[in-house]
């Protein structure tokens, strides 16, 4: 599969590397293809024939599936630069959390209750199939998470069942997650606050080695 990633930060690069390791062709879209971090990602790719870097528009056109991995403050602009028509009829995996960093003590959600980042992205990309995923875990554990109690739980949501089924297939088999579908994209209103539990515990403990697990009887 060809995967386009919008965003060249730690999340985008980690998902890009993981997807290449699983045999996919990946193009990371960035505002600055020459920046040191993205050039290092290219050089360190396990299969350089499958790793590409381009503009946001090139990455969105390249991908059969597109991952949005931007800071929330730059997400709408990144989508605009990526050209929304390039997303038409494609599955779009939204990893974002709408974090506000104006208070230096800790981040907080900038939107919530009756709105979410997932819903905003779906409204912008109305001809695409947005699936919220990966927003409740730190990037080192996004691919093949290894915890003593077994696979952690990835909660996802989205309006298209077919799109969610495809994402579940990817998450559950090659990526190594237990995956639970919460329903429509409006359930991002729950997943984004859930991410704040992960983030606050990260700040308190100084470690990102934790994940959520739904226990069933």
Residue frames relative to the residue before (quaternion, step in Angstrom):
aa qw qx qy qz dx dy dz
X 1.0000 0.0000 0.0000 0.0000 0.00 0.00 0.00
X 0.3374 -0.7005 0.5880 0.2229 3.56 -1.18 0.61
X 0.0808 -0.8091 0.5820 -0.0114 3.55 -0.72 1.13
X 0.1661 -0.7699 0.6109 0.0811 3.55 -0.87 1.01
X 0.1308 -0.7954 0.5898 0.0497 3.57 -0.84 0.97
X 0.2138 -0.7640 0.6004 0.1009 3.54 -0.78 1.09
X 0.7369 0.3213 -0.2682 0.5308 3.56 -0.25 1.30
X 0.1390 -0.8320 0.5365 0.0232 3.55 -0.76 1.08
X 0.3638 0.7162 -0.5044 0.3167 3.56 1.13 0.69
X 0.7933 -0.3081 0.2133 0.4798 3.57 -1.25 -0.28
X 0.6554 0.5089 -0.3233 0.4549 3.61 0.94 -0.82
X 0.6753 0.4989 -0.3003 0.4526 3.58 0.84 -0.97
X 0.6853 0.4783 -0.2890 0.4669 3.58 0.90 -0.91
X 0.6463 0.5117 -0.3320 0.4585 3.61 0.97 -0.76
X 0.6756 0.4676 -0.3003 0.4845 3.59 0.87 -0.85
X 0.6198 0.5467 -0.3410 0.4481 3.56 1.05 -0.73
X 0.6735 0.4896 -0.2932 0.4698 3.58 0.88 -0.93
X 0.6595 0.5150 -0.3086 0.4523 3.57 0.97 -0.86
X 0.6607 0.5034 -0.3067 0.4647 3.57 0.98 -0.83
X 0.6263 0.5180 -0.3353 0.4764 3.60 1.06 -0.71
X 0.6388 0.5330 -0.3224 0.4516 3.59 0.97 -0.86
X 0.7042 0.4399 -0.2514 0.4974 3.57 1.16 -0.62
X 0.6665 -0.5678 0.2740 0.3979 3.57 1.29 0.30
X 0.5418 0.6310 -0.4034 0.3815 3.60 1.25 0.06
X 0.4139 -0.6403 0.5770 0.2929 3.54 -1.32 0.37
X 0.0818 -0.8280 0.5542 -0.0221 3.58 -0.74 1.07
X 0.0416 -0.7470 0.6616 0.0507 3.54 -1.09 0.81
X 0.2102 -0.7577 0.6076 0.1124 3.54 -0.82 1.05
X 0.2433 -0.7664 0.5828 0.1178 3.52 -0.86 1.05
X 0.0304 0.8117 -0.5764 0.0893 3.56 -0.86 0.96
X 0.5592 -0.5887 0.4590 0.3605 3.56 -1.23 0.40
X 0.7965 0.1647 -0.0615 0.5785 3.58 1.14 -0.66
X 0.2186 -0.8243 0.5078 0.1220 3.62 0.07 1.23
X 0.6804 0.5012 -0.2937 0.4469 3.61 1.16 -0.41
X 0.4559 0.7029 -0.4682 0.2809 3.61 1.15 -0.12
X 0.6792 -0.5579 0.3140 0.3590 3.53 -1.14 0.82
X 0.6826 0.5170 -0.3039 0.4177 3.59 0.81 -1.00
X 0.7020 0.4554 -0.2868 0.4665 3.60 0.90 -0.83
X 0.6203 0.5161 -0.3454 0.4792 3.58 1.11 -0.57
X 0.6130 0.5258 -0.3398 0.4820 3.60 1.11 -0.64
X 0.6185 0.5404 -0.3389 0.4588 3.58 1.03 -0.77
X 0.6454 0.5189 -0.3179 0.4618 3.56 0.96 -0.85
X 0.6949 0.4902 -0.2767 0.4474 3.57 0.86 -0.96
X 0.7290 0.4379 -0.2333 0.4716 3.58 1.07 -0.74
X 0.4174 0.7179 -0.4702 0.2988 3.61 1.25 -0.06
X 0.4964 -0.6796 0.4571 0.2878 3.58 -0.92 0.94
X 0.7695 0.1213 -0.0826 0.6216 3.57 1.18 -0.56
X 0.2516 -0.8272 0.4851 0.1305 3.55 0.01 1.30
X 0.5894 0.5741 -0.3728 0.4290 3.61 1.19 -0.38
X 0.7128 0.4274 -0.2467 0.4984 3.57 1.26 -0.31
X 0.6540 0.5129 -0.2971 0.4701 3.61 1.29 -0.06
X 0.0394 0.7999 -0.5930 0.0832 3.56 -0.79 1.08
X 0.1576 -0.7549 0.6282 0.1027 3.54 -1.26 0.51
X 0.1247 0.7919 -0.5902 0.0948 3.55 -1.00 0.80
X 0.6861 -0.4085 0.3651 0.4787 3.52 -1.26 -0.39
X 0.6814 -0.4443 0.3625 0.4549 3.56 -1.27 0.10
X 0.6670 0.5084 -0.3047 0.4514 3.58 0.92 -0.89
X 0.6534 0.5065 -0.3160 0.4655 3.59 1.00 -0.79
X 0.6642 0.5034 -0.3102 0.4574 3.59 0.98 -0.81
X 0.6731 0.4881 -0.3085 0.4621 3.60 0.94 -0.80
X 0.6432 0.4937 -0.3227 0.4884 3.59 1.09 -0.62
X 0.6416 0.5580 -0.3084 0.4264 3.58 1.06 -0.77
X 0.7398 0.4901 -0.2454 0.3902 3.56 0.80 -1.04
X 0.3610 -0.6563 0.6157 0.2448 3.52 -1.19 0.72
X 0.7298 0.1412 -0.0903 0.6628 3.52 1.30 -0.60
X 0.1781 -0.7990 0.5707 0.0656 3.57 -0.95 0.90
X 0.1692 -0.7626 0.6183 0.0871 3.55 -1.02 0.88
X 0.2060 -0.7536 0.6118 0.1240 3.56 -0.90 0.96
X 0.0650 0.8117 -0.5665 0.1264 3.56 -0.51 1.26
X 0.3388 0.7475 -0.4862 0.3001 3.55 0.84 1.05
X 0.5573 -0.5006 0.5056 0.4280 3.54 -1.31 0.14
X 0.5859 -0.6191 0.3800 0.3593 3.58 -0.94 0.82
X 0.6252 0.5702 -0.3452 0.4060 3.57 0.98 -0.78
X 0.7657 0.3426 -0.1980 0.5070 3.61 1.13 -0.51
X 0.4150 0.7640 -0.4380 0.2285 3.58 1.27 -0.04
X 0.6920 0.4754 -0.3042 0.4502 3.60 0.73 -0.97
X 0.6475 0.5063 -0.3222 0.4698 3.58 0.98 -0.77
X 0.6411 0.5246 -0.3247 0.4564 3.59 1.00 -0.81
X 0.6401 0.5100 -0.3249 0.4739 3.59 0.98 -0.79
X 0.6364 0.5277 -0.3234 0.4603 3.56 0.99 -0.85
X 0.6790 0.4745 -0.2868 0.4812 3.59 0.94 -0.88
X 0.6576 0.5148 -0.3032 0.4588 3.57 1.14 -0.60
X 0.3890 -0.7395 0.4453 0.3218 3.58 1.37 -0.21
X 0.3777 -0.7849 0.4460 0.2057 3.60 -0.13 1.29
X 0.6247 0.5471 -0.3628 0.4228 3.62 1.02 -0.62
X 0.5741 0.5876 -0.3822 0.4231 3.61 1.20 -0.37
X 0.6610 0.5096 -0.2945 0.4654 3.57 1.27 -0.39
X 0.4336 0.7504 -0.4378 0.2392 3.58 1.24 -0.32
X 0.8623 0.0732 -0.1077 0.4895 3.54 -1.01 1.04
X 0.5727 0.5757 -0.3917 0.4325 3.61 1.21 0.37
X 0.4912 -0.5944 0.5374 0.3415 3.53 -1.31 0.40
X 0.0925 -0.7839 0.6138 0.0153 3.55 -0.89 1.01
X 0.1900 -0.7808 0.5881 0.0911 3.59 -0.58 1.15
X 0.1816 -0.7972 0.5730 0.0565 3.55 -0.62 1.22
X 0.1150 -0.8174 0.5636 0.0298 3.59 -0.54 1.20
X 0.4960 0.7361 -0.3823 0.2569 3.57 1.27 -0.22
X 0.1264 -0.7193 0.6706 0.1301 3.50 -1.40 0.34
X 0.3944 -0.7477 0.4807 0.2330 3.62 -0.78 0.97
X 0.0648 0.8488 -0.5172 0.0884 3.56 0.45 1.25
X 0.2222 -0.7408 0.6248 0.1077 3.52 -1.15 0.83
X 0.1474 -0.8269 0.5416 0.0348 3.58 -0.58 1.20
X 0.3484 0.7704 -0.4854 0.2224 3.61 1.19 0.30
X 0.6718 0.4004 -0.2787 0.5574 3.58 1.19 -0.54
X 0.3811 -0.7817 0.4500 0.2031 3.57 -0.38 1.21
X 0.5729 0.6175 -0.3889 0.3731 3.61 1.14 -0.42
X 0.7672 -0.2036 0.1558 0.5880 3.61 0.97 -0.80
X 0.5285 -0.6247 0.4570 0.3487 3.60 -1.14 0.52
X 0.1052 -0.7603 0.6354 0.0850 3.52 -1.31 0.34
X 0.5909 -0.5616 0.4323 0.3855 3.56 -1.26 0.28
X 0.3415 -0.7549 0.5267 0.1901 3.56 -0.95 0.88
X 0.7684 0.1404 -0.1050 0.6155 3.59 1.26 -0.33
X 0.2003 0.7925 -0.5618 0.1277 3.56 -1.21 0.37
X 0.6999 0.4824 -0.3679 0.3770 3.54 -1.42 -0.19
X 0.8345 -0.0160 0.0480 0.5487 3.59 0.34 -1.21
X 0.7434 0.2725 -0.1856 0.5820 3.60 1.26 0.30
X 0.0411 -0.7943 0.6057 0.0230 3.58 -1.20 0.47
X 0.6430 -0.5026 0.4005 0.4166 3.55 -1.27 0.30
X 0.6327 0.5514 -0.3334 0.4295 3.57 0.96 -0.85
X 0.6798 0.4834 -0.2882 0.4703 3.58 0.93 -0.89
X 0.6316 0.5274 -0.3374 0.4573 3.58 1.00 -0.76
X 0.6635 0.4935 -0.3084 0.4702 3.58 0.90 -0.89
X 0.6485 0.5042 -0.3305 0.4648 3.61 0.96 -0.78
X 0.6515 0.5071 -0.3287 0.4587 3.61 1.02 -0.71
X 0.6395 0.5052 -0.3244 0.4803 3.60 1.08 -0.69
X 0.7676 0.2698 -0.1297 0.5667 3.56 0.98 -0.93
X 0.0118 -0.8718 0.4897 -0.0102 3.54 0.74 1.11
X 0.6913 0.4466 -0.2785 0.4951 3.61 1.20 -0.39
X 0.6234 0.5145 -0.3356 0.4838 3.58 1.29 0.26
X 0.4102 -0.6921 0.5410 0.2451 3.55 -1.34 0.19
X 0.1150 -0.8417 0.5270 0.0221 3.53 0.06 1.35
X 0.0495 -0.7726 0.6330 0.0001 3.54 -0.97 0.98
X 0.3113 -0.7446 0.5640 0.1747 3.56 -0.76 1.07
X 0.2381 0.7537 -0.5812 0.1934 3.59 -0.79 1.05
X 0.8049 0.3318 -0.2416 0.4286 3.55 -1.35 0.36
X 0.5431 0.6514 -0.4093 0.3365 3.63 1.16 -0.05
X 0.7030 0.4791 -0.2621 0.4557 3.64 1.22 -0.30
X 0.7048 0.3955 -0.2480 0.5342 3.59 1.21 0.36
X 0.5002 -0.6387 0.4887 0.3208 3.58 -1.14 0.56
X 0.6373 -0.6008 0.3251 0.3567 3.55 -1.03 0.77
X 0.6084 0.5617 -0.4042 0.3886 3.72 0.92 -0.50
X 0.7505 0.3848 -0.2020 0.4978 3.58 1.17 -0.55
X 0.3960 0.7520 -0.4638 0.2501 3.61 1.20 0.20
X 0.7659 0.2737 -0.1492 0.5624 3.57 1.07 -0.72
X 0.8493 -0.0654 -0.0033 0.5238 3.56 -0.79 1.12
X 0.0083 0.8271 -0.5608 0.0364 3.60 0.61 1.10
X 0.1566 -0.8003 0.5773 0.0428 3.56 -0.91 0.96
X 0.1392 0.7836 -0.5864 0.1510 3.57 -0.29 1.31
X 0.6238 -0.5917 0.3550 0.3669 3.62 -1.02 0.72
X 0.7105 0.4564 -0.2619 0.4673 3.60 1.09 -0.70
X 0.6536 -0.5097 0.3152 0.4622 3.58 1.25 0.18
X 0.7718 -0.3624 0.2320 0.4682 3.58 -1.28 -0.05
X 0.3778 -0.7038 0.5445 0.2558 3.61 -0.89 0.83
X 0.5399 -0.6331 0.4670 0.2995 3.54 -1.36 0.19
X 0.1435 -0.7475 0.6432 0.0830 3.53 -0.96 0.97
X 0.1941 -0.7651 0.6064 0.0955 3.55 -0.66 1.14
X 0.0369 -0.7967 0.6033 -0.0047 3.56 -0.94 0.90
X 0.0255 -0.7813 0.6206 0.0615 3.55 -1.31 0.18
X 0.1951 0.7613 -0.6013 0.1440 3.53 -1.28 0.45
X 0.5626 -0.6452 0.4122 0.3118 3.57 -1.18 0.48
X 0.7103 0.4235 -0.2515 0.5029 3.60 1.14 -0.53
X 0.3666 -0.7429 0.5157 0.2184 3.58 -0.60 1.12
X 0.6225 0.5407 -0.3467 0.4472 3.58 1.01 -0.73
X 0.6562 0.5013 -0.3097 0.4714 3.58 0.96 -0.86
X 0.6591 0.5003 -0.3103 0.4679 3.58 0.95 -0.84
X 0.6280 0.5346 -0.3434 0.4492 3.59 0.99 -0.75
X 0.6446 0.5103 -0.3204 0.4706 3.59 1.04 -0.76
X 0.6626 0.4904 -0.3042 0.4774 3.57 0.95 -0.85
X 0.6220 0.5312 -0.3356 0.4673 3.60 1.03 -0.76
X 0.6309 0.5374 -0.3266 0.4544 3.57 0.98 -0.83
X 0.6733 0.4803 -0.2903 0.4813 3.57 0.97 -0.87
X 0.6884 0.5013 -0.2867 0.4389 3.57 0.85 -0.97
X 0.7353 0.4732 -0.2488 0.4166 3.55 0.82 -1.02
X 0.7575 0.3816 -0.2267 0.4788 3.59 0.82 -0.89
X 0.8192 0.2413 -0.1845 0.4864 3.65 0.12 -1.08
X 0.7164 0.4630 -0.2775 0.4421 3.61 0.99 -0.74
X 0.4449 -0.7684 0.3886 0.2464 3.60 1.26 -0.18
X 0.5029 0.6503 -0.4251 0.3788 3.60 1.11 0.61
X 0.3540 -0.5733 0.6607 0.3310 3.48 -1.44 0.16
X 0.1071 -0.8256 0.5533 0.0278 3.60 -0.75 0.96
X 0.0713 -0.7923 0.6059 0.0079 3.56 -0.94 0.96
X 0.3119 -0.7542 0.5626 0.1318 3.53 -0.85 1.14
X 0.2359 -0.8092 0.5276 0.1057 3.59 -0.61 1.15
X 0.6852 -0.4577 0.3069 0.4762 3.61 1.20 -0.30
X 0.8314 -0.2317 0.1715 0.4751 3.55 -1.17 -0.67
X 0.7101 -0.4747 0.3172 0.4121 3.54 -1.32 0.28
X 0.5425 0.6176 -0.4014 0.4039 3.61 1.20 -0.35
X 0.5716 0.5911 -0.3822 0.4217 3.60 1.23 -0.33
X 0.4262 0.6633 -0.4705 0.3963 3.58 1.30 0.07
X 0.5611 0.6019 -0.3847 0.4182 3.60 1.20 -0.47
X 0.6810 0.4312 -0.2738 0.5247 3.58 1.26 -0.41
X 0.6793 0.5182 -0.3009 0.4236 3.58 0.93 -0.87
X 0.6572 0.5137 -0.3281 0.4434 3.59 0.99 -0.69
X 0.6474 0.4543 -0.3353 0.5120 3.67 0.99 -0.60
X 0.5877 0.5627 -0.3756 0.4438 3.61 1.08 -0.62
X 0.6129 0.5488 -0.3424 0.4539 3.57 1.06 -0.73
X 0.6188 0.5562 -0.3502 0.4302 3.59 1.08 -0.65
X 0.5816 0.5449 -0.3800 0.4695 3.61 1.13 -0.51
X 0.6476 0.5066 -0.3141 0.4748 3.58 0.94 -0.92
X 0.6836 0.4996 -0.2857 0.4488 3.60 0.87 -0.98
X 0.6787 0.4926 -0.3034 0.4524 3.60 0.86 -0.91
X 0.6515 0.4882 -0.3232 0.4824 3.58 1.03 -0.71
X 0.5880 0.5581 -0.3546 0.4658 3.58 1.13 -0.63
X 0.6694 0.4884 -0.2963 0.4750 3.58 0.92 -0.91
X 0.6850 0.4970 -0.2866 0.4490 3.59 0.93 -0.90
X 0.7675 0.3873 -0.1947 0.4722 3.58 0.88 -0.97
X 0.3637 -0.7375 0.4886 0.2916 3.57 1.15 -0.56
X 0.6948 0.4039 -0.2629 0.5339 3.57 1.26 0.30
X 0.2975 -0.7589 0.5542 0.1687 3.55 -1.11 0.76
X 0.4865 0.6916 -0.4157 0.3350 3.57 1.25 0.25
X 0.5425 0.5604 -0.4486 0.4364 3.54 0.59 1.20
X 0.0406 -0.7801 0.6242 -0.0122 3.54 -1.25 0.56
X 0.5209 -0.6315 0.4751 0.3227 3.53 -1.30 0.26
X 0.0469 -0.7733 0.6319 0.0209 3.55 -1.17 0.71
X 0.2484 -0.7509 0.5947 0.1443 3.56 -0.81 1.04
X 0.2242 -0.7846 0.5671 0.1119 3.57 -0.64 1.13
X 0.0795 -0.8038 0.5895 0.0034 3.57 -0.87 0.99
X 0.2472 -0.7764 0.5662 0.1247 3.55 -1.07 0.72
